Amino acid sequence: MSSKNGYTLELATSAAVGSNVPLQFRILDSAGAPLIRYADTHDKQLHLIVVGLDLTGFQHVHPELDESGNWHVSVDFAHPGDYRVFADFTPDGGDGITLSADVRVAGSYDPRPLPAAATATTVDGYTVSIEGAAHAGQASKLTLSVSRDGIPVTDLQPYLAAYGHLVALRASDLTYLHVHPDGHPGDGVTSAGPAITFYATMPSAEDYRLFLDFKHDEVVHTAEFTLTADNATTTESEHTSHAHHGH
C-alpha cells in the first residue's frame, strides 16, 4: 500500500529503461508534510527494495535524505515492465512501516515465470542452501547456509547489523514480509556462518520468493530462492521466542 498509518509514499509512477536511473521520492505524514526524522533500523534510516512484478531484478538500496525531506537514489531498471518499490522505515518515535508503489518502465515487457522451489541456489560462485519448512500462519525457522567451492564460509561479515538480510515476497501479489534474524554479530553467540537463521511468518500456503543479502570479502551478494509454504501445523515450541529479535 502506498499509504498506511497516516504515511504516504510519493514517487513518480513512470521511468525510462537504464542501468543507473535516478529515483526521487518522499514520505509524507498525515498533514501532507515530508517526514524528515527517522529511527535507524538495521543500521539505516530507510531500506528501499525494488523488484519487477515478475520477481526479477531485485535490488536493496539505501537512499540519501536531503534537508527538505526528499530521498535520492539510483536504481537499475535494466528491462521494461512494471516494478514495485518498497520503502521500509521507522518514523522517529513510531513503529516500523512498509509502503509500496509501482513504477512502469516503458518498453516491450517479457515477464519471466517464477523459478521452481529449490533447496539450494548459486550466486557469484557461492552456493546457498536452505533448511526448514515454511508453515502458513506461524513463525517458521529457516536456516540458510553459505559455502564456496564446497567449503562452508565461516567468516561472513556483518551486513545491516546481521550476517544476512532476508526479504520475502509472496509471489501472487508481492506482499512484503518482515523477516527476523536470529541473534546478531558480536553477541557472543551468533556465528559468522556458514548458517544464518531467520524466522518468517508466511500468511498463506503458496509460493514465496526469498532474497538473501550477505557480505563476504567486502562484497554483498544476493541469493534468490522460491519457497513454498504449506498448511501443516507443528507443536514445536522453539518458534515462540522469535519476537524479541526485532527486525
N, C-alpha and C positions, 0 to 999 in steps of 0.2 A: 504494500500500500504506500502511496506517495504521502499520505497524511495519517498520523497516529498520535494519540495523546497530546493533541494540540500543536504538533510539529509537522512541517511540510517540507518535502524535498522539491526544490525548484531548479530545473535544468532544462536546457534546450532538448527538444524531442527528436531532432534530426542531426546528422553529421555526415561528413564525407569519408570515403574509404581512405585509410592511411595508416602508417605504422607508428606515427607519433602525433596523434590528434589531440589538440588542447581541449580539455573539458573543464568548464567552469560551472559551479552550482552554489546554491545557498541552502541552509536550513533555516526556515522561518518559524518563529514562535506563534502562539495563538493570536498575538496582536499584529502579525504580519511583519515583524521586525527580524532582521537577521540574527541568529544565535551566534554569539562570539565567545561564550565561555563554556568550555567542555572539560570533563574529567578524563584523565588518561585511563584507557583500558588496553591491556596488553601493550604497554609502552607507547601508545599512540592516542591522539585525540579523536581520530576518526579513521575507520578502515573502509576503503571503497573496494567493493567486489564488482567486477564487470564480467559478464558471460553471455554468449549467444543464447537465444531461446532454444537452440538445439543442444545446449550444454557444451559447446566447443568454445575455444578462445578464452578460457578462464584467465582472469588477472586479479591479483590482490595488490592494490597500490595504496600509497599514503599521501594524500593531497596536502598542500600547504595552504594555511589560512591567512588571509590578509586582514588589515585592520578594519576594513569595512564589512567583514563577515562573508566574503567570497572565498570559496575553496578553488584551488587551481591544481590541475594535474594533467599529464599527458598519458593517453591510453592507446592501445593497439586495436584499431578497427581494420584488421587485415582483410576481412571479407565482407561483402554486402550482407544485409539481413537485419533482423531485429535483435537488439542486445538488451539485457536487463542490468540495471545499475543499482546496487545495494549500498546504502550508506549506513554503517553500523557505528553508533556513537552513544555516549552518555552525557546528557546536559549536566553542567556543574550542579551538584546537589540533587540530581534526579536519578531516574532509573534508565537502564540501557534500552535503546530503541533501534530498530532496523527499519528504514524507509526504502522504498524501491520505486523506480520509474523506468520506462522503456525508451530506448533511443533507436530510431530507424536509420540505418546506414544504406544510402541509395545504391542500387545496382541489382544485377541478377542474383537471386538468392537460391542456393542449393543446400537445403538443410541436410545434416548428416543424421543417420539413425543412431540411437543410443547403443553404445557397446554393451555386449552381454555381461552379466555379472561374472566376476572373476575373483580369485583369492590372491592374485599377485599381478603386479604391473611393473613395467620398466620405465625409467626416465633418466636420461643423461648418463647411462652406464650403471645406474643403481637399480637394484631390484627391491621393491617394497611389497611385502606380503601383509595380509590382513587376517586376523583370527577373531572369532567371536560371532555369535548370531545376533541379528537385529530383530527384536520383537516389538511389534507396534504397541504404542501406548505405555511403554515403560522404559526406564533408563537401561540401555544396553551397553555392555562393556565391549569396546572394540580395541584390539591391540594391533598396531601397525609396526612392522619390523623392517629395518633398513639394512641392506647388505650391498657390497660392491665386489664383483668378481668372486662371488661365493663366500666372501668373508664378512661376518657381521660388523657393522660400523658401531664402534663404542666411543667415538669422540665427536658426536653431534654437537653443534654449537647452539647456544640459546638463540631463539628467534621469537620476537614478540613475547618475551618472558616465559617461554616454554621451549621444549626441544622439538616441538612441532605445532603447527596451527592448522586445524581441520575445519573446513567448510563443508556442510552437507546441504544439498538442494534436492527437493522432491522432483522427480523427473517430469511428472504430469503437469505441474503448474509452477515450478521453481519456487515453492515455499522454502524460505531460508530458515535453517535450523541452527540454533546456538549449540555448540559442542564444547564440552568441558574437559580440559586436560586434567589428568590425574597427577598431582604434585607439580613441582616447579624446580628449575635449576637452582642449586645452592641450598636446598632444604635438607641436605644430608641424607636423603633417602632416594630421590629420583635419579636414576642412572642416565648417562648421556648416550643411550642407545644400547643395543640395536632396537629395543622395544619402546614404543611410545603409546601410552594408554589414554583412551578417551571414553567419555560417557556421552551417549546421544540418545535422545528420545524421538523415535520416529512416530509421527502422528497416525499413520495408516499403513496397512500392509500392501506395499507396492515398491517400485524401484526408486532408488536414490542415487545421485551422483556425488561422490566424495572427492575432495581436493585437499591433499596434504602438502603444506609448505614445510620444508625442513632445510636446515642450513648445515653445510659441511664444507670444509676447506674454503671458507669465506664466500661460498656461493649458495644462493637459495634456489632450491629445486621444487617443482610441483608434480606430485604423483596423483594420478586420477584413477578412480575405481567406480564401477557400478555395483551397488549393494542392494539386495532385495530383502525387505523386512517382511516377516511372517506374522501370523496371528497367534503363534504359540505362546503359552504362558509359562512362567517359571517361578519357582518358590525361592530362588536364590536371594539371600538377604544382603549380599555384598553391594548391591546396587543402591541401597538406601543411603549410603554415606556420600554420594557424589555431590550433593547440593552445595556443600560448603566450599567447593573448589573455585566457584566463581567462573567468569569467562572473560 
